Amino acid sequence: MLDVAVYEPIPKAGSHKYRDGLICLAEKTGARVIMPVFFPEVVAHWRNDLPSSVILATETEEKLSLLDNKVTASSLAGECGVPQPEIYASADEVREFPCVFKRATGLGGSAVYFPKTRAALDNLLAKAGRRNPYLIMDFIEGYDCSVDAIRFGDYFEAVAYRILLPKQKGFSYVRMTVPAPELIEYARTILEKADYNGVCGMDFRVGRDGRAYFLECNPRFSGGLRSTLGAGLNLPYLLYQLYTGETPSPSRISRHGLSVDWERFLHKG
């Protein structure tokens, strides 16, 4: 049984007020472990300011940024030989629309666009400017799948789920956990290449030909956590055990089925 304290304010890079509030809560509750849900890179930035007795269950700021950045994560996947949609060197190479335009960073779908015309793509490029990294990629007709994984040294567990209702602002309303060993192996390969220790979500697109393509990494607990827990993979507890030196509890990923986030679904309008 874990005692959990929730600290709700959204962190901002360089926010001393957030840091001070987090430190105060850690000292007040005697917390042993801190698990960032969103913005782990911001909490990791303050790692050395936390009480020495606290274990921060997340990677370094550098490794989190490597995977969270869509440009560097794409480069990493390429080094691993994981299939991706075709990446264009310039807008002049785009043959069909819509295509996909990705800014390097952004949360909740705010960095990904699907321009339907060359003019729309040019507008996005103009806003990005020359100094802001981006990707221009082929649009793959198909459906979305994700993998929720945890890696810690030689330990690795993961489960995959298919998105049944389209995402809005990065969240899916209805999803179904499915057996997808190929996607799970892709996730393992990328995390091992980065030597990443912690939880991570990865998004893939399965084309009409059945081939899977890597889209992006989310080095934190994903919005599909409810599906992952329902399938038998308790990521928060495993993360706690691994970072505190305990033997991980056996996982039984034997249940596959639907998970519905009713609150978001009913109020999506």
C-alpha positions in Angstrom: 0.0 0.0 0.0 1.4 3.4 -1.0 0.7 6.7 0.7 0.2 9.3 -2.1 0.4 13.1 -1.9 -0.8 15.0 -4.9 0.7 18.4 -5.8 -1.5 19.9 -8.5 0.1 23.2 -9.8 1.4 23.0 -13.3 5.2 23.5 -13.3 6.9 26.1 -15.4 10.6 26.0 -16.3 12.5 28.1 -13.8 9.5 28.5 -11.5 11.0 28.8 -8.0 7.4 29.1 -6.6 6.6 25.6 -7.9 10.0 24.2 -6.6 9.4 25.7 -3.2 5.9 24.3 -3.0 7.1 20.8 -4.0 9.9 20.8 -1.5 7.5 22.0 1.3 5.0 19.2 0.5 7.8 16.6 0.4 9.1 17.7 3.8 5.6 18.0 5.3 4.5 14.5 4.2 7.8 12.8 4.6 7.5 11.5 1.1 10.0 8.9 0.1 9.4 9.0 -3.7 8.2 11.7 -6.1 6.7 10.5 -9.4 6.1 13.4 -11.9 3.0 12.8 -14.1 3.3 15.7 -16.5 6.4 17.9 -17.2 8.9 15.5 -15.5 11.8 17.4 -17.1 10.8 20.5 -15.0 10.8 18.5 -11.8 14.1 16.8 -12.9 15.6 20.3 -13.3 15.1 20.8 -9.5 16.5 17.4 -8.6 19.4 18.7 -6.5 17.1 21.0 -4.6 14.9 18.3 -3.2 15.5 16.8 0.3 18.3 14.3 0.2 15.9 11.6 1.6 13.6 11.9 -1.5 13.9 9.6 -4.5 12.9 11.3 -7.8 11.5 8.4 -9.9 12.4 9.9 -13.3 15.3 10.2 -15.7 17.7 13.1 -16.1 16.5 16.3 -17.7 18.7 15.5 -20.7 17.3 12.1 -21.4 13.7 13.3 -20.9 14.3 16.0 -23.4 15.9 13.6 -25.9 12.8 11.5 -26.0 10.2 14.2 -25.6 11.6 16.3 -28.5 9.9 15.0 -31.7 12.9 15.8 -33.9 15.6 14.0 -31.7 13.2 11.1 -30.9 12.7 10.6 -34.6 16.4 10.6 -35.2 16.8 8.1 -32.4 14.2 5.8 -33.9 15.9 6.0 -37.2 19.2 4.9 -35.6 17.4 1.9 -34.2 16.0 0.9 -37.6 12.4 1.5 -36.4 10.1 2.3 -39.4 8.8 5.8 -39.7 6.7 7.7 -42.2 8.8 9.3 -44.9 10.5 12.4 -43.7 10.9 15.3 -46.2 14.0 17.5 -46.3 11.9 20.4 -47.5 8.3 21.4 -48.5 9.2 21.1 -52.1 9.5 17.3 -51.7 5.9 16.9 -50.5 3.9 15.1 -53.2 0.6 14.6 -51.6 -1.6 16.4 -49.0 -2.4 16.3 -46.2 1.1 15.8 -44.8 2.2 16.0 -41.2 4.0 19.0 -39.7 5.6 18.5 -36.3 7.2 21.1 -34.1 10.0 19.7 -31.9 8.1 20.3 -28.6 4.5 20.7 -27.5 2.0 19.0 -25.2 -1.4 17.6 -25.8 -1.2 17.6 -29.6 -0.2 21.3 -29.8 2.9 20.5 -31.8 1.3 18.4 -34.6 -0.6 19.7 -37.6 -2.0 18.2 -40.8 -1.8 20.8 -43.5 -4.1 20.0 -46.4 -2.5 22.4 -48.9 0.9 23.7 -49.8 -0.2 27.2 -48.6 -1.1 25.8 -45.2 2.2 24.1 -44.9 4.1 27.3 -46.0 2.2 29.2 -43.3 3.3 26.7 -40.6 6.9 26.9 -41.8 6.8 30.7 -41.7 5.6 30.7 -38.1 8.3 28.1 -37.2 11.1 30.2 -38.6 14.6 29.0 -39.3 15.7 28.5 -35.7 12.9 26.2 -34.5 13.3 22.5 -35.4 10.5 20.7 -37.1 9.6 17.7 -39.1 7.6 17.4 -42.4 6.4 13.8 -42.8 4.2 11.7 -45.0 0.6 11.2 -43.7 -0.2 7.5 -43.2 -3.8 6.3 -43.7 -4.6 3.9 -40.9 -5.2 3.8 -37.2 -3.3 4.8 -34.0 -1.7 2.4 -31.5 0.3 3.2 -28.4 2.7 1.4 -26.1 3.0 2.1 -22.4 6.4 0.8 -21.2 8.7 0.7 -18.2 12.4 0.1 -18.4 15.0 0.0 -15.6 18.3 -1.6 -16.6 17.6 -5.1 -17.7 14.0 -4.9 -16.6 11.3 -4.2 -19.2 7.5 -4.5 -19.3 5.0 -3.0 -21.7 1.5 -3.2 -23.0 0.0 -1.9 -26.2 -3.5 -0.4 -26.9 -5.4 0.7 -30.0 -7.1 4.0 -30.2 -10.8 3.5 -31.1 -12.0 7.0 -30.9 -9.9 9.8 -32.4 -7.7 11.9 -30.1 -8.5 15.5 -29.2 -5.6 17.6 -27.8 -3.5 14.5 -27.4 -6.1 12.4 -25.4 -8.0 9.4 -26.5 -11.5 8.6 -25.2 -11.9 5.0 -26.0 -9.0 2.5 -26.4 -8.6 -1.2 -26.4 -5.5 -3.1 -25.1 -4.2 -5.5 -27.7 -1.4 -8.0 -28.2 1.2 -6.2 -30.4 4.7 -7.8 -29.9 6.2 -5.9 -32.8 5.3 -2.5 -31.3 6.5 -3.5 -27.9 9.8 -4.6 -29.3 10.2 -1.3 -31.1 9.6 0.5 -27.8 12.2 -1.7 -26.1 14.8 -1.1 -28.8 14.4 2.7 -28.6 14.5 2.8 -24.8 17.6 0.6 -24.7 19.3 2.8 -27.2 18.6 5.9 -25.1 19.5 3.9 -21.9 16.3 5.4 -20.5 15.1 4.3 -17.0 11.5 5.0 -16.2 8.0 5.0 -17.7 7.4 6.0 -21.3 4.5 6.1 -23.8 5.1 5.7 -27.5 2.7 6.4 -30.4 2.6 4.4 -33.6 0.5 4.5 -36.8 -0.6 1.2 -38.4 -1.1 1.7 -42.1 -3.6 0.0 -44.3 -0.9 -2.5 -45.3 -0.6 -3.6 -41.6 2.9 -2.0 -41.2 3.6 0.0 -38.1 5.3 3.4 -38.1 6.9 5.2 -35.2 5.3 8.6 -34.5 6.6 10.0 -31.1 7.7 9.4 -27.5 6.1 10.7 -24.3 8.7 10.0 -21.5 6.1 10.0 -18.7 2.8 8.4 -17.7 0.6 8.4 -20.7 -3.1 9.2 -21.1 -3.6 5.4 -21.7 -2.6 4.5 -18.1 -6.2 3.4 -17.3 -6.0 0.8 -20.1 -2.5 -0.3 -19.0 -3.7 -0.9 -15.4 -6.7 -2.8 -16.6 -4.5 -5.1 -18.6 -2.6 -6.0 -15.5 0.5 -3.7 -15.7 0.7 -1.5 -12.6 3.2 1.1 -13.9 3.2 3.4 -10.8 3.8 0.6 -8.4 6.5 -1.0 -10.6 8.2 2.4 -10.9 8.2 2.8 -7.1 9.6 -0.6 -6.6 12.4 -0.3 -9.2 13.6 3.1 -7.9 13.5 2.0 -4.3 15.4 -1.2 -5.0 12.6 -3.6 -4.4 11.9 -6.7 -6.5 9.3 -5.8 -9.1 5.9 -7.5 -8.6 5.1 -10.1 -11.3 2.9 -8.7 -14.1 0.1 -10.7 -15.7 -0.7 -9.0 -19.0 -3.5 -11.5 -19.9 -6.5 -9.2 -20.1 -7.3 -7.2 -23.2 -10.4 -5.1 -23.8 -11.9 -1.7 -23.8 -11.1 1.3 -21.6 -13.3 4.4 -21.7 -12.5 7.7 -20.2 -16.2 8.6 -19.7 -15.6 12.1 -18.2 -13.6 13.2 -21.1 -15.9 11.4 -23.5 -19.1 12.9 -22.2 -17.7 16.4 -22.0 -15.6 16.4 -25.2 -17.8 19.1 -26.7 
